[in-house]
């Protein structure tokens, strides 16, 4: 009887949600349910360009390699704040919107990041010559009004992500990532913990006030290898502001160091996520230009198999720089093995 009453109460609450909040709720429930099957494969800018093509319709290096789309597709809004027609990777925002809707309609999942330009200097997101940028855009700062305009432009684009029927598309939104490093103007040495919290809250409160309750918010620091709860909580926005905890984890050095660090981090993060009722993912990962053709199944997969991650997201393939597969690469055979594993989920596995 208590279970029945609880179920009725839960359904009653769900029925009172707005369309956007219901879509976000469904996405969270879907991600949780899919954990029982395994973890999803993701790829940045997957339908936009690859190693041998650009802007072709219905193209994808992942699709060409294994005959299926990745379950998760990622896109970036860098440049939208300037009113540009294309993002920082030359992707037209009109095409981005189209591909987001396409992937949602085919049953896929969308994640969006944002690398905004430096509002204080006018430089790129990687312009870290001054440590006053975040302070300057918070309330009372000299660039606050400028950043209000920037947030409006982000909001307008996100609000436009709807189906033909007008249903808001749920999005895993991942701003201010890799903040424990100092290569972005919002990084560890570029703003205080309080300023970082103010930055996160300002953007989240603005988008929520604009009606964007279809966003599932992801907090995603960079590979660390030495997390403690005290250090992690310094910049963590709070359980009421985060649904998914991610980590960006690339192998830049030795295999031994990478495996040691990512294992230590996932050990900590999986325990933290479980304790706090959060989802977990490798929100960016990969090995640039894949010098080891067996890296996916020999190095990355054994680590991922040990932890309840929702998805792993490989960065983009573009001309001479790539993190995902392509049919002509030596690593294609290994990626096919990854695809064939029963616990790696691609689009057909989640439809």
N, C-alpha and C positions, 0 to 999 in steps of 0.2 A: 504493500500500500504506500509506504514511504517512497519507494522507487517510482511508483506511478505518479505520485504527487510532484516529485522532483522533476520527472520528465515533462510533465504538463507545465510546470513553472518555467523550465528551460525553454520549451517551445514557445510559451507565451512571450518570454523575453526576446527570443529570436524574431518572432512575428512583429515586434515593435521596432525592429531595426530599420534604418533607412536602407535604400537600395545599395548604396556604397558600403555601409557598415555590414550589411548582409553578405556582400561579395567578399569583403575582407575576412569575415567570420568563416565563410565557406572555404576560402583559401587556407586559412590556418588549420581548419579541420581536415582539409584534404592533405596538407603537408604532414600532419600528424598521422593520418591513416596510412599514407604511403611509406612511412618508416617501417611498417610491418613487411613491406616487400623488398626494401633496399634503399639505395640512394640514387638520385637523379643526376644525369649528365647535363651540364650547361656549357654554353659557348657564347662569347661576346660578339655582337654584330654578325651573327651567323648568316642571315639571309642577305647581307649587304654587299659583301665582297669576300674574296678568298685569295689563294696564292696565284691563281692563273686567270681570275675574272673579277669584274667589278660591275655592280648594279644590275646584273642579270635577274630577271624575274624567276621565282621558284628555284633559285640556286642555293647551294649550301655545301661547304666542304665536308661537313659531317654526313649530310645526306648522300653525297657522292661516294663517300668511303664505306658506309655501312647500310645504306638503303633506308635510313630513318633520320628524322630530325632529332636534335637534342630536346630533352624534355623542357629545359629552361633556356630561354634566350635573354641576353643582357643588352642594354642600350645605355648611352650616356647623354646627359643634357648639357654638357659643357658647351657654351656659346649661346644657349637660349637666352641667358641673362642679358646679352648684348643686343638682342633683337636680330641676331644673325639668322639667315635662312638655312645654314648648315652648322652641324656641331663641330667640335674641335678635331674630329676625325673625318671631316668633309661629308658626313652623312646628312642629307636633307631632312629636315624635321618632318616634312610632309610624308616622305617615304618611311621614316621611322614610325610615325603614327600608323601608317598603313600596315607595316610589318608586325607591329604590336597587335593590332586588331586581327590580322591574319593568324598569328600564332595562338592567340586566345581562342579564336573560332575553331581552330583545329584541335584544341584541347590542351595546349601548352601553357607554361607558366612564364611570367614576365618579371624581370628584375631591372631596376633602373638606378644608375648612379649619377652623380653630378660633380664635375670638375670645373667649378666656376673660375673665371679669371680673378686676378687680384684686384679687389675694388679700391684699394688704396694707391697702388702704383700703376694699374692698367696692364700689368704683366700677366703671365699665365698663372695657373694654379700652382705651378712649381716655383714661382717667384717668392723666395723666402729671405730677401735681403733686409726686411724690417719685421720687427715683432709687435707691431701695433695694429695690424690689419683687423684682427677680430675685435679688438677694443674699439676700433674706429667705426664698426658697423653695428655695434650694440646700441640700444637706446641712449641718446645723448652724445654719441660719437659723430664726428664730422662727416662720415660716409653712411650714416644710418639711412638717410632718405634715398641715397643711391641704391642701397641694398634692398630697401622696400620695393623699389621698382623691379629689381632683379627677382625677388621672390614672387612678385605679381606675375612675371613672365613664366616662371616655373609653374606656378599655380594654373595659369591659363592653359598651358600645354597639357598638364596632367588632367585637368578637367575635360579636355577634349577627347580623352581616351575612353570612348564608348562604342558599343555595338550599334548596328543599324536601328535596333529597337530602343536605344537610349540607355542600355544597361552599363553602368560604370565597370571598367575592367580592373580587377584587383591587381595590385602591383606590389612587389617586394621593393621598397624604397630604401636606398642605402647611401645616405649622405655622410659627409665628414669622415670618410673611412681612412684607415691606416694612420689614425691620429697619434699613435704612440711613436711614430717616426717623425722626422722633421723635414720632409721633402715637399709638403704642402703647407700653404700659409696658415692652416688651422692645426698644424702639428704640435708635438709635445713641447718643443722649445720656442714656439711662436706665440703661444698664448697660455694663460694660467688655466688651471682646472676649472675655476669659476667662470672664466670667459668662455671656455669650451662648452660648459653646461648652458651658458646663456645663449650661445650660438645655436646649439641643438634645439633648445626650447623655443627660441624665437622662430625658427623655421617650422618646427612641428606645430606650434600654436597657430601660426599664420595659415598653414595649409589646412589644418583642422577647421579653423574658423571659416575658411572658404568653402567648406563642405567636402573636403577630400578625406572622407572616412573610409575609403576603399584602399588605403595604403597600409601595408604591413611593414612596420619599421624595423630595419636591421641595423644593429650596431656592430661594426666590423673593423677592429684594429688589425694591425699587421702581425705577422709571425714574430714571436717574442722568444720562446724557449725557456722563459723564467718567470712565468706569471705566478703571482701570489694573489690571494683575494684582496688584500689591502691595496696592492698596486692596481689591480684590475678595476676596483671600485672607484678609484680616483677620478676617472673620466666617464664611467658608466652612467648613462642618463637616468637610470632607474627602471624598476620593473614595470611601472605604469606607463613608460614611454618606449619600451622595446618589446618586440615579440620574438625576434630571431637574433641570435648571437652568431656572428660570423667571424671568420678570420681569413685574411689574404695571405696565402702561403706559397711562395715561389721558391724553387731551388736556384739560388744564385751562386752558391759555393759548392762544397763537396756533398756527395750523397750521404755520407755518414752524418755530417752536421745537420742536413735537412731532415733526415729521418729522426734524429735525436730531438730536434727542436719541435717539429710538428707533432711528434708523439707526446712530448711533454705538454704542449699546448692543448691538444685535444683531450688529454687526460684531465687537465684542469677544467677546460671549458665544458666538457661533457658533464662533469660533476656539478659545475656551477649552473649549467642549463637545467639539469634535472632538479636541483635544489630549488631553483627559482621558476620552474615551469615554463622554460623557454625552448624554442627550436634551435637547432645548431646546424651550421653549414660551413663549407669551405667556399667563401663568397668570391674569391679569386684564387687561382692556383695554376701551376704549370711549370714548364722547363723550356726556356726560350730556344727555339730552333731545334729542339729535341736531339741533342748530340748522343743520347742513349736511346736506341730504337725500341727498347723493352721497358722503358721507364714507367709507363702507365701501369702495367700489370706486375712488374717486378718490384717497383719502389713505392708508388703512390697507393695502389689498391690494397696491399697488405695492411697499410696503416689505416686507411679508411674503413676496412672491414671490421676493425676493432671498436668502432665508435658509432653512435646513433646519429649520423649526419643526414641532413635532408637532401643536400645536393653538393656537387663540386662543380665549380664554374671556371672553365678554361678561358684565358683571355683570347684576343682576336687573332685571326690569320690575316696578315696584310703584307703583300709583296715579299720583301726579304726577311720579315719578322713574323714568326708564327708561334702559337702555343697549342693549337689544335691539330687535328689530322688533315690530310688530303690524300687522295688516291695514289699519287705518284711518290709519296714520301716513304722512306724506309720504315717509319714507325706505323704505317697504315695497318700492317698485319697485326701489330700488338694492339692497336685501337680496336680492331675487329674482335680480338679476344676479350677486350674489355666490354664491348657491346654484347657479346655472347654470354657473358657471365650472368647467372640468374638474378643477382642482386644489384646489377646496374640497370637503371631505368631510363629508357629513351621515350620518345613521344608515344609510340604504339603501346608501351607498357603502362601508360598513365591515362590514356584516353577513356 
